Amino acid sequence: MKKHILLAAAASLALAPAAYAQMSPNKPGAAAEKAQLRPADQTFITKAAHGGMFEVRSSELALDRGQNADVKSFARQMITDHGKANKELESAASGLGAKVPSSLEGKEAQAVQKMEGLKGPEFDQFYIRAQRDAHREAVGLFSNYSKANGALSAWATQTLPMLEEHLQRIQQIGGVAQGAGEEKTGRASTPGAAGGQMPEPAPKTKK
């Protein structure tokens, strides 16, 4: 009698998981509980990856073709900071099954191609403008995405202050470089001259 009771109990325990699964058809599995990749996530990953690769590649050129000491210092920081951020993005994206571009395209590729033909002060000026525009775009991209509750929102929020600091620094370098260029060409550093317009002469007084 005891043997039959033990066999019945064992059989009921073996059937319990299957019965629970039939009672809970909507229970998500491990794969379903994983963050789902949305089109907006893939768009962010693609744009962020292109921007990060551009920062590193253009800065590598700056070390070789640039002349300004501040430009070279900024370039070294870009290689370090964006090199690290690129690896973080690639790791996070691969965990979501997202595609991460491996080469530059579009305007970033065109900008790098342009830089490869420049050297010295001409390179510095182009690099400063390109970095300023790229970081303005990146700050907007990361700021908007961090508020969208996306799969990588936490990483975007964490990375945003770094991009804002980069933007502030390249704007400062651009202002210093512009002032140095005006001094070399003999232009006055007055409010009117910076915008390309000379101040109006004072009217003559009648005696």
C-alpha positions in Angstrom: 0.0 0.0 0.0 2.8 2.4 0.9 4.6 1.6 -2.3 1.5 2.6 -4.4 1.2 5.9 -2.5 4.8 6.8 -3.1 4.5 6.0 -6.8 1.4 8.2 -7.1 3.1 11.1 -5.3 6.2 10.8 -7.6 4.0 10.8 -10.7 2.1 13.9 -9.5 5.4 15.8 -8.9 6.7 14.9 -12.4 3.5 16.2 -14.0 3.4 19.5 -12.0 5.6 21.6 -14.2 3.7 20.7 -17.4 0.4 21.4 -15.7 1.7 24.8 -14.5 2.9 25.7 -18.0 -0.6 24.9 -19.3 -2.2 27.0 -16.7 0.2 30.0 -17.5 0.4 30.1 -21.3 1.4 33.8 -21.3 4.3 33.5 -18.9 7.4 35.0 -20.7 10.5 32.8 -21.0 14.1 34.0 -20.5 14.3 35.2 -24.1 11.1 37.1 -23.9 12.1 38.8 -20.6 15.2 40.2 -22.4 14.9 43.8 -23.6 13.3 43.9 -27.0 15.1 45.7 -29.8 13.0 48.4 -31.4 13.7 50.3 -34.7 14.5 53.4 -32.6 17.2 51.4 -30.7 18.8 50.2 -34.0 18.7 53.7 -35.4 20.4 55.1 -32.3 23.0 52.3 -32.3 23.9 53.0 -36.0 24.2 56.8 -35.5 26.1 56.5 -32.3 28.5 53.9 -33.8 29.2 56.1 -36.9 29.8 59.1 -34.7 32.1 57.2 -32.4 34.2 55.8 -35.3 34.4 59.3 -36.8 35.7 60.7 -33.6 38.5 58.2 -33.3 39.5 58.1 -37.0 39.5 61.9 -37.5 41.5 62.3 -34.2 44.1 59.8 -35.4 44.5 62.0 -38.5 44.8 65.0 -36.2 47.8 63.6 -34.4 49.5 63.0 -37.8 48.4 66.0 -39.8 47.4 68.7 -37.3 49.7 71.4 -36.0 47.9 73.2 -33.1 48.9 71.8 -29.7 45.4 72.1 -28.3 44.0 70.2 -31.3 46.4 67.4 -30.7 45.6 67.3 -27.0 41.9 67.2 -27.8 42.5 64.4 -30.4 44.3 62.2 -27.8 41.3 62.6 -25.5 38.9 61.7 -28.3 40.8 58.5 -29.1 40.8 57.5 -25.4 37.2 58.5 -24.5 35.4 57.4 -27.7 37.5 54.3 -28.1 36.2 53.2 -24.7 32.6 54.3 -25.5 32.7 52.4 -28.8 33.6 49.2 -27.1 30.8 49.7 -24.5 28.3 50.3 -27.3 29.4 47.3 -29.3 29.1 45.1 -26.2 25.7 46.4 -25.2 24.4 46.2 -28.8 25.6 42.6 -29.3 23.7 41.6 -26.2 20.5 42.9 -27.8 21.3 41.2 -31.1 21.6 44.5 -32.8 23.8 45.2 -35.9 26.7 47.5 -35.3 28.3 49.1 -38.4 32.0 48.4 -38.8 32.9 51.2 -41.3 32.1 54.9 -41.8 29.5 56.0 -44.3 27.9 59.2 -45.6 29.0 62.5 -44.3 31.4 61.1 -41.7 33.3 59.2 -44.4 33.4 62.3 -46.7 34.7 64.4 -43.8 37.5 61.9 -43.1 38.4 61.8 -46.8 38.6 65.6 -46.9 40.9 65.6 -43.8 43.3 63.1 -45.5 44.1 65.8 -48.0 44.7 68.6 -45.5 47.7 69.4 -43.3 48.8 72.1 -40.8 46.5 75.1 -40.0 44.0 74.1 -42.8 43.6 70.7 -41.2 43.2 72.2 -37.7 40.4 74.6 -38.8 38.5 71.8 -40.6 39.0 69.4 -37.7 37.7 71.9 -35.1 34.6 72.7 -37.2 33.9 69.0 -37.8 34.4 68.1 -34.1 32.2 70.9 -33.0 29.4 69.9 -35.4 29.7 66.2 -34.6 29.5 66.8 -30.9 26.5 69.1 -31.2 24.8 66.3 -33.1 25.9 63.6 -30.7 24.6 65.6 -27.6 21.2 66.0 -29.3 21.1 62.3 -30.2 22.1 61.0 -26.8 19.9 63.5 -25.0 16.8 62.6 -26.9 17.4 58.9 -26.8 18.1 58.9 -23.0 14.6 60.2 -22.4 12.9 57.5 -24.7 13.2 54.6 -22.3 15.1 52.6 -24.9 17.1 49.5 -24.4 20.3 51.5 -24.1 18.9 54.6 -22.4 20.9 54.0 -19.2 24.2 53.9 -21.3 23.2 57.0 -23.2 22.5 58.9 -20.0 25.8 57.8 -18.6 27.7 58.8 -21.7 26.0 62.2 -22.3 28.1 64.3 -19.8 31.3 63.2 -21.6 29.9 64.4 -24.9 28.8 67.7 -23.4 32.3 68.2 -21.9 33.9 67.4 -25.3 31.6 70.0 -27.0 32.5 72.7 -24.5 36.2 72.0 -24.9 36.2 72.1 -28.7 34.2 75.3 -28.7 36.9 76.8 -26.4 39.7 75.5 -28.7 37.9 77.0 -31.7 37.7 80.4 -30.1 41.4 80.4 -29.2 42.4 79.2 -32.7 40.3 81.9 -34.3 41.9 84.6 -32.1 45.4 83.3 -32.9 44.6 83.4 -36.6 43.3 87.0 -36.4 46.5 88.1 -34.7 48.7 86.5 -37.4 46.7 88.2 -40.2 46.7 91.6 -38.4 42.9 91.6 -37.9 41.6 93.4 -34.8 39.9 91.3 -32.2 36.9 93.6 -32.0 33.2 92.5 -31.8 32.6 93.6 -35.4 35.7 92.1 -36.9 34.9 88.6 -35.6 31.8 88.5 -37.6 33.4 89.8 -40.7 31.9 93.3 -40.4 33.9 96.3 -39.5 32.3 98.7 -37.0 30.6 101.8 -38.5 32.8 105.0 -38.4 31.7 107.7 -36.0 29.9 110.6 -37.7 31.8 113.8 -38.1 30.7 116.8 -36.0 30.3 120.2 -37.5 32.4 123.0 -36.1 
